Amino acid sequence: MRIHWHRRDLRAADNAGLAAATDGGPVVPVFVFDNEVLAHAGPPRVAFMLDALASLREWYRERGSDLVVAHGDPIEELPRLAREYDAKAVTWGEEYSGLASERDAAVRQALDDVGVAREVVTDAVLHRPGEITTNAGDPYSVFTYFGRKWQDREKESPYDAPAETDLADIRGDPLPSISELGFAEPEADVPPAGTQVARDLLEQFCADEIYQYEQRRDYPDDDCTSRLSAHLKFGTIGIREVYERTAAAAEDASGDRLDAVEEFQSQLAWREFYTQVLFANRNVVTQNYKSYENPIQWRTDPEKLQAWKDGETGYPIVDAGMRQLREEAFMHNRVRMIVASFLTKDLLIDWREGYDWFREKLVDHDTANDNGGWQWAASTGTDAQPYFRIFNPMTQGERYDPDAAYITEFVPELHGVDPDLIHEWPDLSLTQRRNAAPEYPDPIVDHSERREQAIEMFEAARGENDSAG
Ligand SMILES: Cc1cc2nc3c(=O)[nH]c(=O)nc-3n(C[C@H](O)[C@H](O)[C@H](O)COP(=O)(O)OP(=O)(O)OC[C@H]3O[C@@H](n4cnc5c(N)ncnc54)[C@H](O)[C@@H]3O)c2cc1C
């Protein structure tokens, strides 16, 4: 008997750890609710995870087996379960954050102590951290070269799901409810989880939208991205399966259509780039990746921070994004960049405040990607946006949501208002604003002033302007 410990791989198909487990007799699939992990989660993610677990359990049950669910510290639970099922080995897929690596080292030790073998495999990424390095063997801190090597490397094929005969004939306990785990129901409409849902999304995307991805991915109203992020985070679909389907889409394509498929694949490479950044620099979760001469003098401004969280800043594209986050536990990538830039460069508030809010609210929150995105926007990360190149939220809205269709979907106060007025909102006179949309807030800051102040703040941090900050 072997145990497979499911963590961020809530699927049976294309699961490297589960496939490895089937080599050693019947497999007991296990999931452990770990309070330390739950302490960092928010309601949308817990809801999505419970749905994914229910779907996985169903898959096992249809094959005469079950998912064993435990609640406690994996350091104690895995040796206990190994004893209970007389398992000789435990398999799992490697994870790369500091918290996960520390926990896994402790579980390894605990299993060693009771004489249970373990096998840890690469599962969540196509190329594990440390596999793609500079010629000197260092982790990359710039995406371009990493991305090229990533594209050129051969990719593993998907693993088969275990056969019914590979699975132990067992019965697990029921799954807890979200409130039993100590969470409120999410305020957002959380999308459904499970492998079939992820496969449908992938199929639909690769049948058509992938070929327009390069031209349309930046337009939030087009909704032409894959929406696979939460599935990739929780592993309801395997990365090899996703890549293989995109490679099949590339086979029939040439010219712009092929470029578009490659652009999509390059987002998968960004995911692995940020994973290796996190793996090599565990402290990026709380510290700037890039060092400045002096500490950046972020401002403390609870009122403006709250207005940002509530989508009440008076900058329409920012407010639409923040309200989409609350309503859907998701936000379009271009808009994530805009709201993150607004928090750090217009409100001059520390990126860590934004990261914490996203961590609580996003269904796809992933430590590596979220941190990478925030530090990029804050000009503190790898490949970061230069501190003096500051997004103008009005121009961004006009360029990427010209008809204000995305904005008005999430900001009903602006329904029926001329898109030109919407994009110029912060520059309109008070009377014009009152006439156009009396319920929608006035801008909470002046972008041009804040832009200057942001540049001063960064120049002071760079030691170029000692009188500022
Ligand atoms: C401030 C900020 C915070 C972010 N937080 C997260 C997060 O917590 N979790 C997360 O998965 N992504 C995050 N991203 C990246 C990106 O916004 C999302 O991956 C994307 O919007 C998810 O939608 P999709 O699945 O339709 O993406 P698609 O465009 O269809 O991309 C396919 C997949 O590639 C990966 N990907 C795409 N863009 C990026 C990127 N820029 N960096 C790393 N991986 C990427 C994701 O796994 C995504 O599902 C963040 C970006 C920013 C600017």
The ligand as a Gaussian input file, in Angstrom:
#p B3LYP/6-31G(d) Opt

LIG

0 1
 C       -0.778000      42.603000      -9.274000
 C       -0.954000      41.251000      -9.931000
 C       -1.328000      40.157000      -9.170000
 C       -1.453000      38.889000      -9.740000
 N       -1.800000      37.827000      -8.947000
 C       -1.886000      36.590000      -9.479000
 C       -2.204000      35.474000      -8.666000
 O       -2.372000      35.575000      -7.450000
 N       -2.318000      34.252000      -9.257000
 C       -2.118000      34.088000     -10.606000
 O       -2.211000      32.947000     -11.095000
 N       -1.788000      35.127000     -11.388000
 C       -1.676000      36.371000     -10.879000
 N       -1.369000      37.428000     -11.686000
 C       -1.091000      37.174000     -13.119000
 C       -2.320000      37.252000     -14.058000
 O       -3.016000      38.436000     -13.811000
 C       -3.264000      36.070000     -13.891000
 O       -2.561000      34.848000     -13.969000
 C       -4.318000      36.052000     -15.005000
 O       -5.047000      37.261000     -15.000000
 C       -5.273000      34.889000     -14.792000
 O       -6.239000      34.852000     -15.798000
 P       -6.231000      33.717000     -16.892000
 O       -6.103000      32.380000     -16.260000
 O       -7.398000      33.957000     -17.761000
 O       -4.865000      34.047000     -17.636000
 P       -4.328000      33.684000     -19.084000
 O       -3.982000      34.965000     -19.741000
 O       -5.226000      32.771000     -19.787000
 O       -2.935000      32.974000     -18.756000
 C       -2.813000      31.558000     -18.592000
 C       -2.093000      31.249000     -17.321000
 O       -0.764000      31.743000     -17.346000
 C       -0.391000      32.199000     -16.052000
 N       -0.142000      33.642000     -16.115000
 C       -0.743000      34.546000     -16.917000
 N       -0.219000      35.765000     -16.721000
 C        0.726000      35.632000     -15.776000
 C        1.619000      36.545000     -15.142000
 N        1.668000      37.840000     -15.469000
 N        2.431000      36.066000     -14.180000
 C        2.435000      34.757000     -13.855000
 N        1.615000      33.844000     -14.429000
 C        0.766000      34.285000     -15.373000
 C       -1.566000      31.903000     -15.120000
 O       -1.354000      30.639000     -14.538000
 C       -2.722000      31.870000     -16.092000
 O       -3.799000      31.105000     -15.653000
 C       -1.219000      38.719000     -11.129000
 C       -0.867000      39.834000     -11.907000
 C       -0.732000      41.082000     -11.315000
 C       -0.352000      42.260000     -12.170000

